[in-house]
Amino acid sequence: MSLFKAREWWSTSVGEEEEFDQGCLCVADVDNSGSGYDKVIVGSYMGFLRIYSPHPAKAGDEMKAEDLLLEVQLRNSILQVEVGKFVSGTELLHLAVLHPRKLCVYSVSGTLGNIEHGNQYQIKLMYEHNLQRTACNMTYGPFGGVKGRDLICIQSMDGMLMFFEQESYAFGRFLPGFLLPGPLSYSCRTDAFITVSSCRQVESYKYQALAVATDADTRQEAEQQKLGSGKRLVADWVVSIGEQALDICIVSFGQAASSVFVLGERNFFCLKENGQIRFMKKLEYNPSCFRPYASVSEGTVNTLIGNHNNMMFIYQDVTLKWAAQLPYTPVTVHVATFQDLKGVLVSLSDTGYLQCSYLGTDPMLFQAPKVDSREVNYDELDIEMKKLRKIIKQTEKSQDLLPRARKEDDLTVIAAVSSNLDPVSQATDSEAGDEHVPSVTVKITVKTRILVQNVKLSVSVQPPLAVTQDQFIFKSIEPAACQFATFAVFLKGNCSPAELTGDAAVTYSSPTGIPQVAQCKFSLPLKLVCSPAQPSKNANYKITIDTNKPPVNLTSLFPDFLSQTDEEQMNVVGFQLIAGSRVTLLASKTSQRYRIQSEQFEDLWLITKELIQRFEKHFAVQGVKDFMCSFSGTIPLQEYFDMMDHHFELRLNGVKYQELLSERAVQFRAIQRRLLARFKDKTPASLQNLDVLLDGTYRQIISLADAVEENQRSLSKAFTRLKSATHLVITLIGLWQNLNKEQVAILESAFLPILQDMQELGWEESVDAAVSHLLRTCLSKSPKEQALNLTSHLSMPKDNSRMKKHITLLCDRLGKGGRLCLSSESNVQQAVIIPDSCSTIHESDQEEKVNGDTTKQFNNHTNLANKTKQGPEGDTG
């Protein structure tokens, strides 16, 4: 709270539930009384026009009925009110009212009253102009140096300046490069219009240049002027201020040079007539309005600036002279002269609070109580200070870096997935056909022990999965109450998902207004994306998983896919993926080996993951704690690299399509310009088949756009399949080297750094950078490799050869005993910095060269690979 307050001289509330803005206030002797005292004219967006004449008997008195001279409701909203010499044949002041589609000029006159009710005021419409475009604001002045009258210029929302010579319309001009309307003002000395464009530039246009420029009724015609004959409208000067402007005022006082004042969002500018900056002031607040006025000091200008902190600042040039507190945020301010007081500040809020105030001070009535004086014992203070420092040090040592979890959360989210599929599928718009795609119902329960508000539940699943409803909104939840949300999950895309999980997040506001988040995950059943099928003996891709426990009957592992009475199928089960191939799982009768085989490499992932999870659950129920799975075959890198090449080829196709589309678009615009020039030419000439060329180019653009969309759909499917293959390779590497969960998480963060593949940042460059970082740090073999060669940014590679080499090298070093660890203590010389890009990892002399044939990369596993191809011993397949 400021000590200095704006002292209220007169105030009132204008209307009820009405809105006001910058142009809704004006002060002038609108009734031509000749006394030199101003009246306050207020117009609202609701169409009410009011005229006040404040004259309180005592400062701070409430408004009297006779202070309101006139109140009339017009048919349209009032955007701006101005007072000037707008009627021909007279130099009396008239009132101009700007509506969105109309400009009206009124005369305000008063009649002396013979009774106690006082004088009677009325307005009379002198003339009006119906506007063809929606108006934004207006300015007025003696355009072109006319004497004894004011002309009006209106700026429309689409950038056209419409000039009116009082009762007649003169001409209209479009501003070049227009996007959004800005503040507009007129300079009498330079006969120029000053505005601020959307380019954040102050621009000046001479009235003479506007008058002689070629007329245009539409913006298209204004653009054609650049190609044809006629004067092109060019700004007299341009100054960049680097921010949007709130208002412009042009002042010309006797003791100060003419200046252009511009109020920006964070700065206050003063420009000379030629556009040079006289001075600027950086503001430490958000301004709302301003008004320059004459200063008593020669060569300076005072400026009132209101802000959104309910403050009014008075500057003399750039020096702050006074600050006063207001009871509201002003949207416009004027300086007026009334009968009993000169230099009154008239301000208006957006809700209609109108106040006439002057500067002054209010005495501070609060007095601080006297403190009992006592002698200070410095020895006791030193002892107390030492104790406090000791407590602070102990607190800093025992303080956790992360906030401790609360014993009981204010809000909990529980997700329950139905054990059975929906009897009637709720799948919609599925690419695999709605009648063949099942759905499963998920029920979310939101429990709270306190009152929470603005609760929003968001549900997400990884594509190609989809949900019937992804957002639920609850206005509030009472304490100890529950809210339920039910939705269905189904397969929407025409490929198998990489993950059968989903996330549910709840955002809410606590009773103190603090935003909070609670979330949970849920797992979806395998039956959602596949169904039981007859096993297949032949397959292109096979992997074998070993265990350290006796064989398990598959009917106990997959009771939802096998019947207990089917003894012939106890060691083999078939899965038919809805959007994929058939996958077969075989169990050996005599050994602890299990084979998964399929016609497509990526389809092995879901069944492999489900098998491992059901193994862990099965032995956990039996109390077995030393169960392990292992993989002794060859890591199928060649099959993995084939999927990488297919994904990268689609990315390259996308780049080619974008380049072709850009070239055809440039060609299309060039043909359009030629045709426009031909059509505008006064002498008819042959089109020289330009129309045929335009039609052919248009067809090519449509074809290329369709090709881009089709390639994007293929790229999305390829990325989903690549994620499935990546999960499979990471799982096999973890089983092969017996990696723990932390090490597997490091591999997943390296190989799956992004959730969505984009043209600007793709999977290849991200994975190459991450794998290179691992090879240079925890898997490095020499100090030379630890010297990171950083480049400026990630970019799309020309091919996948370098990344294939890095992935093969990663597997080779893991096979030779390398261990994944991100701790800086494990390798003192390593730089724990993830590179923006990566270069080729140079192999050490002792390390074997990695050739292109990945099937020969691990010689110590060749015999195991042959056994893998032959199948598990004693299988029933």
N, C-alpha and C positions, 0 to 999 in steps of 0.2 A: 504494500500500500504506500503510495507516494504521500509525502507531507503536503505537497502543493496540489490543490484540487481546482478544477474549473468551477468558479462560483456561479451558481445558477441564478440567472436574472429573470428568465421566463421559460416555461416548458409546457408541453402538452403531448398527449398520445394521439397520433393521427390515425383515426379509424380503428377497426378491430379485425385481426387476422388478415391484414394486408401486407404486401411486400413492396419494398422500395430498393432502389439501386442508385448508382452514381449520378445519372442524369435526371433524377426525380425532384431535385431541389434547385430553386433559383431565387435570387433576391434582386429587386429593382423597384423603381417607382412606377409600377405597371399601370396605375390608374391616372398617370400624368397629373398628379395633384399640384406639382410645382413646388412642394415644400422641401424637396431634396431628401425626404425620408423614404426608406425602403420598405417594401412589403415582401412577405415570404410566400412564394408560390410552391406548392407541393403537389405532385402528381403520383399516383400509385399504379401498380400493375393491374389492380382491379378496376381501373377506369375512373377513379374519383379525382377531381381537381379541386384543391382548396387554396384559399388565399387568406393569409393572416396579417394582422397589424398589431404586433405586441406593444403594449404600453402598460405594464403593471404599476399599481400604485406604490408598491414596495417590492424591492428585489426578493425573489423567491415566492411571490404570490402565485396562486393557481390561475389558470387561464379563465378569463371572463368570457361571457357569451358574445359580447361585442368585439372581441379580438378576432373572431372568425368572420371575415368580411364576406366570403363566398364559399359555397360548397355545392358542387354539381357533379353528377355522374354522367360520364361520357360512355359511348357504346363500346369503345375498344380500350385495350390496355394502353397506358401512357408510358412511353419509353424515355422521353426527354422533354423538358420545358425550357424555353429560352425567351428573352424579352429583347426586342430591337425594333428598328424602323422598317417594318415588313410591308407596309401598305403604301402604294404609290400616291403621289399628290399630297402627302402630309409627312411631317417629321415627328409625329407623335409616336410614342412607344406602343407596341402591340405584343400580344402573347402568342408565341408559336408552340403548338403541341404536336409532338411526333408520335404517331401510332404505328403499329407494325405495317399497315398497308395504306396509311393516309397521313397527310400533313394538313393541319388546320391552323388558321391564323384568326385570333379573336381580338376584339377590342374590349377592354375592361373599363367600365364607367360607373360612377357613383352618383346617387341622388340624395340631396340633403333631406333628412327626415324631420318631420314636423312634430313627432311625438317622441316618447322616451326610448323607443326601440332603436334610435340612432339612424345612421345613414343606410341607404339601400344600394347594394352593388349588383351588377348584372354583367353578363358577357354576351357579345354579339358576334356571330360568325361572319368574318369579312370575306374569306374565300378558303377553298380547300383544294388539295391535289390528291387524286387517287394514284397510288404508287403501283407500278407493275411488278416490283420486286419487294421482298421483305426487308424492311429498314432495320438498321442496327443503331446508328447514332447520327448526329448532324452537327454542323457548325455554321456560323454566319459571319458576315462582315461586308465591307465595301469592296467586293471583288472587282478587280480591274481598275480600281481608283475612282469609283463613282462617288458622287457627293450627295449627302443628305438622305441616303437610303441604304438598307442592308439587304444583301442577297443571301440565299440559303443553299447549302450543299448538304446532301444526305448520302451517307454511305450505306449500301445494301449489304446483305449477308453474303452475297456472291461476289463482292468486290467492285461494284459499280458506283461511281460518284455521279449523282444526279443533281444538276444545278437548276435552281428556280430563280428567275428574275421577278420576284414578288408574285403577281397574279398569273404569270406564264412560265411554262417549262422551257428551259434554254437548250440544254444538251446533256448527254451522259457519256462517261468515259470509264473504261475498265482499267483498274490498276494492273500493271504487268507483274507476273509471278505471284498472283494473289492466292492465298489459301484460306486464311481466317481473318475476319475484320479486327482491326485494332483501334486505339484511340485516334481521334482526328481533331485538328485545330487549324486555325487560319492566322497567318501573320500579315498585318496591315502594311508594315514597312517594306517587306520583300514581296508582297502580293503572292504568297505561296501557301500551299497546304502542307502541313506536317503530319505524318502518321508513322506508325511503327508496324512493320510487316511481320509475317510469320517467320521470316529469316532472322528475326531479332535485330533488325536494322531500322534506324530512324531515317526516313526518306522524305525529301522535300520536292514538291512538284509545283512549278510556276503555273499560275492561272492562265497565262498567255499560251503556255505549251499545251495545257489541257484544252483550251478553246480551239486551237488550230489543228489538233490531232484529228485523224480520221474518225468519223462517227461509227459506232457499232451498237447494234441492238442486242447482240448475244455475244457470249464469250468466244464462241467459235468464229464469229466474224472478227473479233479482236485478234485472234490468233492468225487469221488469214492476212491481216494487215502486214505481218512480218514477211509474207511471201510476195505480196503485191505492192502496189503503189500506195502513197499516202504517208503522212507524217506518223512516225512511230513515237509513242509516249516514252520519254526517258526522264529519269529523276534528275533534278538539278544538283543535288548532293546526297550522299548516303554515308551514314555513320553506324558502325556496328557496335551495339552495346552488350551483346552476349546474353540477354535475358528478355523475357516478355515484359511489356510495359503495361502499367495499370492506368496511367492518365498522362496527358500532355497539356501544358499551359504555356502560353506565350504572353510575356509581360513587357511593357514598354512604359517605364515611368520617367519623369523629367530628369531625376538625378541619377538614373542608372541606364546603361545601354540596353537595347532590346535583346532579350534572351529567350531561349527555348528551354523550358524546364520539363524533364521527363522523369517520371517516377517508375522505377523498375521494381522487380520482386525483392531485390536485396540491395540496390544502389539507387542513388538520387543524382541525376545528371543535370548539368547546366551547359547549354551549347550556345555558341554565337550564331549570328544570322547566316553565316556561311557554312555552318556545320562543325566548326572547330569546337573542341571541348574547352569550356571556360573553367569548370571545376566539376568534381564528382565527390560524393560522400557515400561511404559504405555504411549501411544500416545494420544494426545488430538485432533487428526485429523484423517481423512481417508487416509491412505497411498496408493500410487499407484505403487511404485517400490523402490528398494534399491540396494546398492552395497557396500560391505565392501572392504577396501583397507588398505595398510600398513600405520602405524603411525610412526612419528618421535620419539615419546615417547616409551621407552622400556616397554614391557609387555602390551601394549594397542593396540586397533584396531580402526581405524576410519571407519565410516559408513555414506554413503550418503542415505538419505531417501526423496523421492519425495512424494507429496500429491496432493489431488484434489483441493487444494486452490492455485495451481500454485506456490508452494514454494518448495525449496530444503534445507533440514536441514542436517547439518554435526555434527555427534556425535563422541566423543571420549569415547568409552564404553557407559556409560549412561549419560555423561555430554554433553549438547548442546554447541558446540563451535562456530557455525556460522549458519546464516539463509540468504538465497538469494532468490530473486523474479525471477520467470521465466515467459515468455510471454505465456505459455501454460502448460497443465498438462502432465508431462512425463509418459510414459508407460514403459520405460527401460532407464537405465543410465549406462555408463561405464567410466572408467578412462583410458586415452590413452596418448601416447607420440608421439609428432610430431617434425618436424625438428626444429622449432623455439621455441617450448614451451613444457615443461613436465608437467604432471599432469592435462591435459585438461579434462574437464567434457563433455562427448559426450552423449547427450540425444535426445530422439525421442518421438514425440507425436503420438497419434492414427491416426491423419489425415496426417502424413508424414512430419511434420516440424522437420528438423534435425539441431541441433545447437551444435557447439563446443564453450564452454564458460569457463571462469575462474572467480575466486572470487575477488571481489573488491567493491568499493563504488562509488556511484554517489553523488556529492555534491548537497545539497538541495538549489535550486536557490531562492525559495520563502522566503521572509523576512516579518515578521509580521509588520504592520505599527505601528508607535509610537502612544501611547495613550496620549492625553493631560492630564497632571497631574493637579489635583484639590484637594482642601481640602475636607475631608469627614465630613459631618454634621451628627453626630450620632443621634441627637435628631430627625431630619427629617427621618432618616432611621428607627428608632423605631416606629414612627407614621405610616409610610408606611407599616412596617411589621405587625402592629396590624390590619390595614385595610385589608391586604391580608389574614391574619388568619381568620378574621371575615367573609370574602367572602367565604373562603374555608369551614368553619363550616356550613354556610347557604346552600352552595351547597350540602354538604354531607347530611344534614337533608332533603332537598327537592328532593334528587336524588331518582329515582325509582329503585327498584331492577331489574325490567325487562325493556328492551328497549322499548321506546314508539313506537307505530305503526306509520308508515308514513301516511301522509294524502292521498297520492296516490302511489300505488305500481308501481314499474317499469314494472312488468309483471303480468298479471292476467290470470287466467285459468277459463273458463266457460264450464260446461258440460250440454248438452241438450239431454234428453232421448226422443226418439220418442214416441208419444202417442199411436201409433198403432204397432202391431207386424209386423215383416217382412212378406210380401206376400209369399216369398220363403225363407224357413228357411236356415240359414247359419250354422246350427249346424253340427259338424263333430266329429266322433269317440265318440258319446254319448252312454253310456251304456243302456239308455232307448230306443234306436232306433232313428236314425236321422229323419225318416219320421214323428214321433209323437212329436218331441221336437221343440217348436217354438224358435225364437230368436228375439231380439229387438236391434235396431240400436242406438248407442250412438255417439254423435258428440261433440268433444272437440275443443274449440276455444281458441287459445293462442294469447293474445293481448299484445303489448309492446309499451311503449312510448320512449324507448331508444334503441340503437343498442345492441343486445345481441348475444352471440356466444355460440357454443357448446350446443345447446338446445337439451335436451333429455326428452321425455315424457314417463312416465311409468304408466301403468294401472294395477290395481289389484282388483280382486274380491275374496270373500271367497269361497273355494270349498264346495260343488260340482259344483259351477258355474264356467264357463270358458269364455275366450274371444278369438276372432279369431286372434287378434294381440295385444300383450301387450307392445310393445316398438315402439316409433317413434322418429327418429333423424332428426333434422334440423340443418344445418351447421351454419346458422345465420338468424336473423330476423331483418329487417330494422325498424327504428322508425315509429310509427303509422301504422304498417302493422299487418296483422293477418295470422296465419297459422291454418289449420284445420286438424283434424285427426278423422277418422271415423272407427268404429269397431262394432262388434256385440257381444252380451252377450247371452249365452244359458246355459242350464242345462246339464252338462256333466256326473255327477255321478248318481248312481241309488238310491239316497235318496234326501229328501227335504233339502234345505239350511236353516241355522239358521238365516241368515241375507240377506236382499234384498238390499244391499248397495254396493258401489264400491268407490275406491279412484283413483284419478288422480294426479300425482306429476310430476312437471317439474323442472329439474335442469338445470342451465344455468350459464354463466359467464358474469359478468358486464363488462363495457368498461375498468375498472381498473384491471380486472382479478380476482375479488373476486367471489367465487362460491356462488350462491343464490338458494333458493328453493321456489317454489310456488305450492300450492296444493288446491284441492277441492274435495268434495264428491258428489256423485249422487245416487239417489234412483231408483230402478228398479220396474216396475209394477208387481202387483200380478199375472196378466195374464201370466207372463213368466213361472211360475211354476205350475199353475193350470188352470182349465177350468170349465165352468158351467156344472152342473150335477143335476140330480134329487135328491131331499132331501131324507135322510134316517131317518126312525122313530126310529130304534134301534141302539144303540151304547154302547160300553163298557166304554167309558170315557166321562164325562160331567162336565162342569163348568158353573157357572151362574154369569153374571156381572150385577150389579145394577147401575142405574144412578139417578140423582136428577132432571131430566127433563122429560117431557112427552114423550111417545113412538115416535119413528121416523120411518117413512116408509122405509123399506129396499130398495125399488126401488130407493129412492133418495140417499141412502148411497152407493149402488152398482149398478149404472146404466150400468156399463160394464158387469155385470153378470145377470141382470134382465131386462126385457122389461117393459116399462111403461104401456103397454096394458094388461099385464098379471096380472089381479086382484087377481086370486087365489093364486099367489105366492108372495103377497105383504109382508107377515110376515115370510117368510121362504125362504132360499136360500141355494143351495147345491154347494159345491166346490169339484172337483175331482183333487187331486194333481197328477202330472205326475208321480212322483216317490214315491207315498205314497197312503194313503187311502182316502176315501170320508169323507168330513167334512160338517156338517150341522149347519146352523145358524138359530135360531128361535127367534122371537120377540113376547113378550106378548102383547095382544091387550088392556089390562086394566091397567097393571102395567109397571114400568120402568125397566123391567128385560129382559135379553137376554141370551140365552143358546147357547153354542158351544159344539158340541158333535162329536166324531169320534171313529173309531175302533182302532186307535193308539194314544197313549198319546202325543207323541212329535208333531204330526200333528196339535194339537190344537193351537200351538204357533203362526204360521203365520197368521191365521185367527183372533185370539185374538188381536194381535198387529195391524193388518189392521183395525179391528173394532174400536179400541180405537183411532187410528190416524184419521179415517174418522169422528168419533164423534167430536173430537176436531176441525177439519176443518169445519164441518157442523155448529156447534154452534158459531165458530169464525166469520163466514160469517154473521150470524144473529146478531152479536154484543153481544152475551151472554158471560159474563166473569166468572160467578160462577158455570160453569158446572163441575161436578165431577163424576168419576166412583168409584165404591167400590166393594168389594168382601166380602161376609159374610159367605161363606162356609168353609169347612175344607180344609186346605192346603194339597194337594194330595202328601204327603211325601212318602207313601208306593209305589205308582206307580213310583215316582222319584227314590226311592232306588232300585227298580227292574232294572231300566236302568243303575244305577251305578254298580250294581252287574254284569250285562252282560258286561259292559265295562271293569271292573276289571278282570273278568274271561278271557277275550281275552288277557289282558296284562299278566296274569299268563301263559296262553298257549304260548305266545310269548317267555317268559323266558324259559319254558320247551323245546320248539323247539330249541332255541339257545343252550341250554346245550346239547341236543341230537346231534345237528349238530356239536358241538365242539368235542364231544366224537367220533363220526364217522370220523371226519377229522383226529384226532390223530391216530385212528385205521388204517385209509387209509395210512397215512404216514409211520406207523410202518410196514405195509405189503409191501409197496414199498421198504423200506430199506432191508427187508428180501429177496425180489426178486432180488434186485440189487446185494446183497451179493452172492446169488446163481448163478446168471448169470456170475459174475466175477470169481467165483471159478474155478480154473484150472481143477479140477476133476469134471466131470459132475455128478450131483446128482438129485434125484427126487424133484420136486417142492412141494410135499406133499399137493396138492390142494390149494397152495397159490394163484394161478391165479384165481381159482373159488371164493375164499374168497375176493380177490381184486375186482372182478366184482360185487359180491353181495354187498360189502361195497359201491362201486360207485353208484349202484342203490339206496341204502338207502340214500346216500347223496343227490342225485337228488330229491328223494321223499321228504326228509325233507326240501330242499330248496324251492320246490313248496309249501309245507305246510306253511313255513314261509311267503312267498309272499301272499298266500291266507289269512292267519291270519292278515297280515298287512293291506290288503284291508278291511277286516271285521272290524278291529280296527278303521280304518279311518272313515268308515260309522257309527260305534257305537259312536265315538266321536262327529260327526256332530249331530247325534240324541240326544246325551246327552247335547250338547250345546243348542239345541232347547228346550229340557225339562227344562234346567237350566234357560233360559230366561223366560219361562212360570212361573216357580215357583217364580222367583224374581219379576215378574210383579204382581202375585197374592199376594205376601207378601206386596208389595208396596200399592196395592189397599186395602188390609185388614187393614193395620195400617196407611193408608193415609200418606205415606212417601213422602218427597219432592224429587226433582231431585238429590240433593247432597247425600241424604241418599241412594237412589236407586243406584247411582254411586258407593257408598262404597260397597254395596252388589254385584254389578257386578264385581268390582275389586277383591272381595274375592272369588267369585264362578267361575269367568272366568279369572284367572290370566295368562293363556298361550293361544296362538292362535293355536299352533300345539302340539299335544300329542306325546311325545317321550318316549322311553324305559328308558333312563337315568333319566329324570325328567317328571313324569306323572302328570295327573290331580288330582289324589286322594291325594298325599302327599302335593301338592301345596295348594289345597283347605283346607285340614285339618289344615295346618299351619296358613293360613289366618283366618279361622273361630276361631281357638283357640286364635289367637291374639285379635280378637274382643271380645271374651268371657272374656279374661283376662284384657281388658282395659275398653272400653266404656260400655260394658254390664256386668261388674263384679259386684258381690254383696257383696264381703268381701275383705278386704286388703290382705288376704292370697292368693286369686286368682291372685293378681296383681304381685306376685313374679314370674317372668318368669323363667322357667326351660329350659335353652337353651341347645341344643345338637350340635354336630359338623356339621352335614349336614342332608339334606333331603334324605330319603331312602324310597323305595317302601314298604308299609305296608304288613303284612301277610293277613289281611282281612279288610273289610270295617266297622266293628262293631263300632270302636271308632269314625270314621268320622260320621256315622249315628247318634250316640249319641250326638255329638257336634252340628250337624245341627238341630236336634230335640230340643236341649237345646237352641239354638239360637232363634228358632221360639217361644219357650215357654217364654223366657225372653222378646222378643219383644211384645208378647201378654200381658205381665204383666207390660208394661209401659216403657220398656227399649228403649233408643234412641241411634241411631248410630251417632257418632261424632269422628273425628280424631284429634280434637284440644286438645292440652295438657292442656289448661286452663279449660276445662270441668271437668277434673279429675286430681287433683294435684299429687296424689300418683301414677298415672299410669306411666309406663315406655314406652315411645313411641319408641319401638324397635320391629321390626318384627322378630320373632324367626326363626332360621334356621329350626327347627323342632318343634314338639309339643307333649305334653303329655296329658293324660286324664284330663279333667276339673272336679274337685271335686265339687259336688253339695253341697250347703249350707243346713243346717238343716231345714230351713223354706221352702226350695224349694221342690216341689214334685218329687219323683223318676220317671224317664222316662222309661217305659217298652218298649218291642219290638213292641207291637201293636200300630202303629201310628194312627190308626183310632179312638183311645180312648184318644188321648193326650190332646185335647182341649175340656173339658167338657162343658164349657160355650157356645160352638158353636154346640152342638149335635143337638139341634132342628133345627138350620139353615141348618145343613148338611142334615137332613132328607128332608127338603123342597127342597134342591138342587137336591136330587135324584128324587123327584117327578116332577120336572120341573116347569117352571114359570107359574103363574096363567093365565088362559085363553089363553094358547098358541094354535097354529093351527096345531102343529105337531101331 
